[in-house]
């Protein structure tokens, strides 16, 4: 069995969770929850995921 794409290339976009469920940009601006760039169903591990990448 051939394993392909074991390591995905991802790019950090400057958004991270500094507290459980509270996201902010690198300049400490709070994440605006009305923004609609999440894929439907994401973040799916709200308290386990700590950064946003594309």
N, C-alpha and C positions, 0 to 999 in steps of 0.2 A: 504494500500500500504506500503510495507516494503522499507525503505530507507537503502541502503547499500553503503559502501565506501564513506561516506560523507566527510571524511577527507583523502586526499591522502597523502601518505608519499613521500616527495620530499627531495632531497639532493642538497644543494648549491654546485656548482662546482668551485666557485671562479671567476666567470665572471659576471661583472655588467656594466651597462651603467652609466658612470659618467657625460656625457652630452648627449643631445638628439641624438640618433643614433650612438654615439661613445662609443664602448665597450672596456673594459680593464680588465686584470686579477688582482687579489689582490696584486700582486707585482708591479702593475702599467704598466706592459708590454701591449702595445696596442694589441687588438684582431686582428689576422691575417685573413683578410676577405677571403682568399683562403681556410681556414679550412672548411672541409665539414662534420660537425657533426650535423648541424641543420636538423631537420625533414623537408621534403619539405613543403614550404609555411610558414616557421617560420624564424625569428620572425614575426608574423602576425600583431602585434600592435607595430611597430617599435619604436615609440616615447612614448608609454605607458608602455612597458615592461622594467623593470629595472634590472633584474638579471636572470641568467640561472640556471636551476635546472634539475635534472634527477629523 
